[in-house]
């Protein structure tokens, strides 16, 4: 029997997870944001992360397919539209370009072939497992836990700001096009998380439900962290790239700086 | 080993299913559209059919959650938006009211309480089984079969036209508000089915795949038909309403006419 936390205690417990284990603390991000990585390593990061980006709408659609309330689906739908976009690239309204397309502008800017990126052929198996675990989690757990797992958005604006600043300061590839994904998320994530946090605070009505939400958020931070572990192992230390995974042309350990 | 049909033969085979077993042929619809039903019977139809309406987005989201291609998701998304709407009732832009809300205007016009309709408490268990079978089908079968099962939209405009004409001619409840769902679908369904049919024709590349699509469409017509069988049994002949299901106040067998 878990004790029912007050609204403040529950919010603090959720935030504490971010402070302890959000992936902004991971050594790979420290290197990435601190200008310490070479071009090939950044390519590997962007390539692998593309699988996460392209899977987020599958995750949100899986959640939505379980919602009975059209009003709730209507709100959540915005997340899918944010990622998939309301139009293809090359059409007039730039603001309607989705997050997936914006991420491809980043991989373009890093010199990766779009067809190769989209094929997912070069991603690390561990990336696939971690991302798929997220989609499966929201399918197999309660709707409340599924929503709670999205609350890493509480911590996202800080990492996006750190990333934009680090990229602009250290890397030649940083420009309006390659940074467009992160800048857009600065607007979108706070709106999403306001809704998600309110939903969780209002719908976790027992101590057990609160603890399930805390576990869900912790699960989410773990799968983000695991993706960076795999990248670090393959492309930083010891640099053991699994057979079949992306091998950068540029394997110089030198910093990819301006 | 199934023979590969030509594009024309395959299209004809799909259309033949509609001609043989689409639910416009069901006796219940003949009574409904011919002005032969009483108010309570029409209430029962609209109440049960609401579960289908509210489940269609769950069905489409389940399909979308299985799509890897953002461009494909972007097209399919329109179906969910059509049903869930882009705004709540009472806000300015009438064109953005979703199909579910429009269906509630029909149940309003028939004198049913919205909370009761939304609660789903009065629907026939057989309605639930048939509708849920549709959601499960698109989850458990191939994406191609899931898309093929949507092709009853080939046959929908004809039944909507017949229904609008029959309602206007025979029933006192027919007005712009109660007919709004059907009129809107006259615009939406042809657009949806153009896409779905093209997708099926292009992606069913073997005789086996074509036969699977034909079976999927047949499955869909069966589940639509089964819903009317259940209504007919409970509310027409023999009129055996299962315990717990909706019991109309008005059980007069007289026609609910103008």
Interface residues (C-beta under 8 A of the other chain):
Chain A: X54 X57 X58 X61 X62 X64 X65 X66 X67 X68 X70 X71 X73 X74 X77 X80 X81 X83 X84 X85 X86 X88 X98 X100 X101 X135
Chain B: X54 X57 X58 X61 X62 X64 X65 X66 X67 X68 X70 X71 X73 X74 X77 X80 X81 X83 X84 X85 X86 X88 X98 X100 X101 X135
